[in-house]
Amino acid sequence: MSNLTNIKSEIDNYANDSNLTELQIVEKLEKYYFNKKVNDNLKLYKKRKKKVSEITKDLKISPRKFYAILEQKKIVHKKYNKE
């Protein structure tokens, strides 16, 4: 529990030093760690070590969102027709 109090105090100190609120700091941290986890999973996806279904479960996102991330990062993937 002491580690969590240290993190809370660091966030409070950073909020006092910067113009950001605590929630804005936490949102930035969330984006950073989400992108870090996405990049790690993308490396495994490129090496064909991990499937889309496993990655979407780990990241807790929909497959559509994952494919949008792939297109955004210009990573080649198969596109399936619904017809």
OpenMM code with the backbone's topology and positions (N, CA, C; nanometers):
from openmm import Vec3, app, unit

residues = "MET SER ASN LEU THR ASN ILE LYS SER GLU ILE ASP ASN TYR ALA ASN ASP SER ASN LEU THR GLU LEU GLN ILE VAL GLU LYS LEU GLU LYS TYR TYR PHE ASN LYS LYS VAL ASN ASP ASN LEU LYS LEU TYR LYS LYS ARG LYS LYS LYS VAL SER GLU ILE THR LYS ASP LEU LYS ILE SER PRO ARG LYS PHE TYR ALA ILE LEU GLU GLN LYS LYS ILE VAL HIS LYS LYS TYR ASN LYS GLU".split()
positions = [
    Vec3(0.0828, -0.1193, 0.0000),
    Vec3(0.0000, 0.0000, 0.0000),
    Vec3(0.0873, 0.1257, 0.0000),
    Vec3(0.2069, 0.1158, 0.0557),
    Vec3(0.2933, 0.2336, 0.0622),
    Vec3(0.3376, 0.2780, -0.0766),
    Vec3(0.3519, 0.1820, -0.1711),
    Vec3(0.3886, 0.2176, -0.3076),
    Vec3(0.2809, 0.3030, -0.3727),
    Vec3(0.1559, 0.2689, -0.3458),
    Vec3(0.0445, 0.3446, -0.4018),
    Vec3(0.0417, 0.4857, -0.3439),
    Vec3(0.0704, 0.5003, -0.2169),
    Vec3(0.0729, 0.6340, -0.1576),
    Vec3(0.1876, 0.7161, -0.2144),
    Vec3(0.2993, 0.6500, -0.2452),
    Vec3(0.4109, 0.7204, -0.3086),
    Vec3(0.3718, 0.7721, -0.4461),
    Vec3(0.3012, 0.6885, -0.5216),
    Vec3(0.2565, 0.7291, -0.6551),
    Vec3(0.1579, 0.8453, -0.6444),
    Vec3(0.0666, 0.8361, -0.5500),
    Vec3(-0.0311, 0.9442, -0.5308),
    Vec3(0.0381, 1.0754, -0.4953),
    Vec3(0.1349, 1.0679, -0.4071),
    Vec3(0.2053, 1.1899, -0.3676),
    Vec3(0.2857, 1.2474, -0.4840),
    Vec3(0.3461, 1.1607, -0.5668),
    Vec3(0.4199, 1.2071, -0.6843),
    Vec3(0.3257, 1.2756, -0.7837),
    Vec3(0.2073, 1.2190, -0.8025),
    Vec3(0.1096, 1.2815, -0.8932),
    Vec3(0.0659, 1.4162, -0.8383),
    Vec3(0.0415, 1.4235, -0.7079),
    Vec3(0.0029, 1.5512, -0.6472),
    Vec3(0.1136, 1.6550, -0.6612),
    Vec3(0.2371, 1.6147, -0.6393),
    Vec3(0.3497, 1.7071, -0.6539),
    Vec3(0.3637, 1.7550, -0.7978),
    Vec3(0.3483, 1.6634, -0.8920),
    Vec3(0.3589, 1.6999, -1.0330),
    Vec3(0.2445, 1.7935, -1.0730),
    Vec3(0.1247, 1.7692, -1.0186),
    Vec3(0.0107, 1.8554, -1.0491),
    Vec3(0.0331, 1.9954, -0.9948),
    Vec3(0.0951, 2.0063, -0.8786),
    Vec3(0.1236, 2.1381, -0.8217),
    Vec3(0.2290, 2.2124, -0.9030),
    Vec3(0.3261, 2.1396, -0.9580),
    Vec3(0.4327, 2.2022, -1.0364),
    Vec3(0.3885, 2.2407, -1.1771),
    Vec3(0.2950, 2.1637, -1.2343),
    Vec3(0.2515, 2.1899, -1.3717),
    Vec3(0.1118, 2.2529, -1.3713),
    Vec3(0.0643, 2.2826, -1.4894),
    Vec3(-0.0689, 2.3415, -1.5031),
    Vec3(-0.1776, 2.2363, -1.5197),
    Vec3(-0.1419, 2.1100, -1.5061),
    Vec3(-0.2364, 2.0010, -1.5270),
    Vec3(-0.3046, 1.9606, -1.3966),
    Vec3(-0.4252, 1.9051, -1.4119),
    Vec3(-0.4939, 1.8489, -1.2955),
    Vec3(-0.4501, 1.7045, -1.2784),
    Vec3(-0.4875, 1.6463, -1.1666),
    Vec3(-0.4507, 1.5074, -1.1401),
    Vec3(-0.5118, 1.4137, -1.2438),
    Vec3(-0.6371, 1.4404, -1.2825),
    Vec3(-0.7028, 1.3547, -1.3808),
    Vec3(-0.6363, 1.3627, -1.5173),
    Vec3(-0.5909, 1.4797, -1.5555),
    Vec3(-0.5213, 1.4938, -1.6834),
    Vec3(-0.3905, 1.4161, -1.6819),
    Vec3(-0.3226, 1.4172, -1.5700),
    Vec3(-0.1969, 1.3425, -1.5571),
    Vec3(-0.2240, 1.1930, -1.5684),
    Vec3(-0.3290, 1.1464, -1.5018),
    Vec3(-0.3625, 1.0039, -1.5062),
    Vec3(-0.4038, 0.9639, -1.6480),
    Vec3(-0.4767, 1.0488, -1.7194),
    Vec3(-0.5151, 1.0188, -1.8576),
    Vec3(-0.3929, 1.0082, -1.9479),
    Vec3(-0.2967, 1.0967, -1.9294),
    Vec3(-0.1736, 1.0905, -2.0087),
    Vec3(-0.0958, 0.9631, -1.9782),
    Vec3(-0.0913, 0.9258, -1.8509),
    Vec3(-0.0236, 0.8018, -1.8135),
    Vec3(-0.0952, 0.6803, -1.8731),
    Vec3(-0.2278, 0.6841, -1.8726),
    Vec3(-0.3054, 0.5737, -1.9292),
    Vec3(-0.2778, 0.5599, -2.0789),
    Vec3(-0.2752, 0.6712, -2.1505),
    Vec3(-0.2450, 0.6678, -2.2940),
    Vec3(-0.1046, 0.6126, -2.3183),
    Vec3(-0.0108, 0.6572, -2.2371),
    Vec3(0.1288, 0.6122, -2.2528),
    Vec3(0.1407, 0.4615, -2.2347),
    Vec3(0.0838, 0.4085, -2.1266),
    Vec3(0.0969, 0.2667, -2.0983),
    Vec3(0.0137, 0.1817, -2.1939),
    Vec3(-0.1005, 0.2347, -2.2410),
    Vec3(-0.1788, 0.1623, -2.3409),
    Vec3(-0.0996, 0.1507, -2.4709),
    Vec3(-0.0397, 0.2618, -2.5147),
    Vec3(0.0401, 0.2596, -2.6375),
    Vec3(0.1613, 0.1675, -2.6235),
    Vec3(0.2191, 0.1643, -2.5061),
    Vec3(0.3335, 0.0758, -2.4807),
    Vec3(0.2912, -0.0705, -2.4945),
    Vec3(0.1758, -0.1032, -2.4392),
    Vec3(0.1257, -0.2400, -2.4469),
    Vec3(0.0853, -0.2749, -2.5907),
    Vec3(0.0276, -0.1782, -2.6623),
    Vec3(-0.0084, -0.2004, -2.8026),
    Vec3(0.1161, -0.2294, -2.8844),
    Vec3(0.2203, -0.1512, -2.8656),
    Vec3(0.3441, -0.1712, -2.9416),
    Vec3(0.4068, -0.3071, -2.9131),
    Vec3(0.4029, -0.3502, -2.7880),
    Vec3(0.4567, -0.4819, -2.7544),
    Vec3(0.3778, -0.5925, -2.8245),
    Vec3(0.2445, -0.5769, -2.8262),
    Vec3(0.1614, -0.6772, -2.8919),
    Vec3(0.1769, -0.6728, -3.0434),
    Vec3(0.1996, -0.5546, -3.0990),
    Vec3(0.2189, -0.5434, -3.2438),
    Vec3(0.3470, -0.6142, -3.2876),
    Vec3(0.4483, -0.6083, -3.2054),
    Vec3(0.5725, -0.6802, -3.2370),
    Vec3(0.5463, -0.8307, -3.2452),
    Vec3(0.4674, -0.8815, -3.1512),
    Vec3(0.4344, -1.0233, -3.1527),
    Vec3(0.3433, -1.0570, -3.2703),
    Vec3(0.2541, -0.9648, -3.3062),
    Vec3(0.1646, -0.9864, -3.4196),
    Vec3(0.2432, -0.9925, -3.5502),
    Vec3(0.3421, -0.9065, -3.5645),
    Vec3(0.4241, -0.9063, -3.6858),
    Vec3(0.5033, -1.0366, -3.6999),
    Vec3(0.5472, -1.0909, -3.5867),
    Vec3(0.6224, -1.2163, -3.5891),
    Vec3(0.5309, -1.3381, -3.5956),
    Vec3(0.4000, -1.3143, -3.5989),
    Vec3(0.2976, -1.4196, -3.6022),
    Vec3(0.3035, -1.5091, -3.4786),
    Vec3(0.3382, -1.4504, -3.3657),
    Vec3(0.3425, -1.5244, -3.2393),
    Vec3(0.2104, -1.5108, -3.1630),
    Vec3(0.1323, -1.4078, -3.1981),
    Vec3(0.0093, -1.3819, -3.1256),
    Vec3(-0.1015, -1.3493, -3.2249),
    Vec3(-0.2208, -1.4019, -3.2000),
    Vec3(-0.3335, -1.3798, -3.2886),
    Vec3(-0.4109, -1.2548, -3.2468),
    Vec3(-0.4961, -1.2089, -3.3389),
    Vec3(-0.5760, -1.0889, -3.3136),
    Vec3(-0.6671, -1.1103, -3.1935),
    Vec3(-0.7281, -1.2277, -3.1842),
    Vec3(-0.8207, -1.2531, -3.0734),
    Vec3(-0.7498, -1.2463, -2.9383),
    Vec3(-0.6279, -1.2955, -2.9316),
    Vec3(-0.5517, -1.2902, -2.8059),
    Vec3(-0.5144, -1.1471, -2.7710),
    Vec3(-0.4765, -1.0714, -2.8725),
    Vec3(-0.4364, -0.9325, -2.8490),
    Vec3(-0.5548, -0.8492, -2.8032),
    Vec3(-0.6709, -0.8686, -2.8671),
    Vec3(-0.7883, -0.7894, -2.8290),
    Vec3(-0.8355, -0.8241, -2.6880),
    Vec3(-0.8164, -0.9495, -2.6474),
    Vec3(-0.8502, -0.9871, -2.5097),
    Vec3(-0.7554, -0.9208, -2.4109),
    Vec3(-0.6263, -0.9190, -2.4445),
    Vec3(-0.5268, -0.8583, -2.3558),
    Vec3(-0.5492, -0.7082, -2.3411),
    Vec3(-0.5774, -0.6419, -2.4528),
    Vec3(-0.5932, -0.4963, -2.4509),
    Vec3(-0.7339, -0.4524, -2.4144),
    Vec3(-0.8276, -0.5482, -2.4143),
    Vec3(-0.9681, -0.5202, -2.3856),
    Vec3(-1.0249, -0.4182, -2.4838),
    Vec3(-1.0001, -0.4444, -2.6129),
    Vec3(-1.0548, -0.3610, -2.7195),
    Vec3(-1.1222, -0.4513, -2.8216),
    Vec3(-1.2018, -0.3918, -2.9096),
    Vec3(-1.2687, -0.4688, -3.0136),
    Vec3(-1.1729, -0.4961, -3.1287),
    Vec3(-1.2008, -0.6002, -3.2063),
    Vec3(-1.1161, -0.6271, -3.3228),
    Vec3(-1.1164, -0.5118, -3.4232),
    Vec3(-1.2293, -0.4450, -3.4381),
    Vec3(-1.2346, -0.3302, -3.5290),
    Vec3(-1.1359, -0.2223, -3.4875),
    Vec3(-1.1304, -0.1973, -3.3587),
    Vec3(-1.0373, -0.0957, -3.3094),
    Vec3(-0.8925, -0.1401, -3.3326),
    Vec3(-0.8672, -0.2688, -3.3163),
    Vec3(-0.7319, -0.3195, -3.3399),
    Vec3(-0.6932, -0.3047, -3.4861),
    Vec3(-0.7859, -0.3378, -3.5756),
    Vec3(-0.7573, -0.3217, -3.7186),
    Vec3(-0.7390, -0.1745, -3.7548),
    Vec3(-0.8110, -0.0865, -3.6865),
    Vec3(-0.7918, 0.0570, -3.7097),
    Vec3(-0.6517, 0.0993, -3.6657),
    Vec3(-0.6042, 0.0433, -3.5565),
    Vec3(-0.4679, 0.0724, -3.5098),
    Vec3(-0.3664, 0.0214, -3.6122),
    Vec3(-0.3923, -0.0981, -3.6678),
    Vec3(-0.3027, -0.1524, -3.7696),
    Vec3(-0.2966, -0.0618, -3.8922),
    Vec3(-0.4121, -0.0131, -3.9366),
    Vec3(-0.4146, 0.0759, -4.0526),
    Vec3(-0.3478, 0.2089, -4.0214),
    Vec3(-0.3672, 0.2577, -3.9008),
    Vec3(-0.3065, 0.3839, -3.8605),
    Vec3(-0.1542, 0.3723, -3.8610),
    Vec3(-0.1029, 0.2582, -3.8164),
    Vec3(0.0413, 0.2379, -3.8109),
    Vec3(0.0968, 0.1793, -3.9406),
    Vec3(0.0076, 0.1628, -4.0402),
    Vec3(0.0443, 0.1136, -4.1736),
    Vec3(0.1108, -0.0232, -4.1687),
    Vec3(0.0478, -0.1138, -4.0941),
    Vec3(0.0936, -0.2518, -4.0841),
    Vec3(0.0052, -0.3376, -4.1736),
    Vec3(0.0674, -0.4206, -4.2550),
    Vec3(-0.0060, -0.5035, -4.3501),
    Vec3(-0.0814, -0.6121, -4.2755),
    Vec3(-0.2092, -0.6296, -4.3121),
    Vec3(-0.2914, -0.7343, -4.2556),
    Vec3(-0.3934, -0.7779, -4.3595),
    Vec3(-0.4532, -0.8938, -4.3366),
    Vec3(-0.5534, -0.9436, -4.4297),
    Vec3(-0.6856, -0.8733, -4.4049),
    Vec3(-0.7536, -0.8426, -4.5156),
    Vec3(-0.8866, -0.7845, -4.5062),
    Vec3(-0.9858, -0.8880, -4.5586),
    Vec3(-1.0853, -0.9171, -4.4776),
    Vec3(-1.1844, -1.0165, -4.5146),
    Vec3(-1.3102, -0.9466, -4.5623),
    Vec3(-1.3669, -0.9977, -4.6700),
    Vec3(-1.4937, -0.9450, -4.7205),
    Vec3(-1.6083, -1.0160, -4.6508),
    Vec3(-1.7128, -0.9416, -4.6181),
    Vec3(-1.8283, -1.0015, -4.5504),
    Vec3(-1.9249, -1.0659, -4.6488),
    Vec3(-1.8996, -1.0494, -4.7769),
    Vec3(-1.9920, -1.1036, -4.8781),
    Vec3(-1.9819, -1.2525, -4.8919),
] * unit.nanometer
topology = app.Topology()
chain = topology.addChain("A")
for resn in residues:
    res = topology.addResidue(resn, chain)
    for name in ("N", "CA", "C"):
        topology.addAtom(name, app.Element.getBySymbol(name[0]), res)
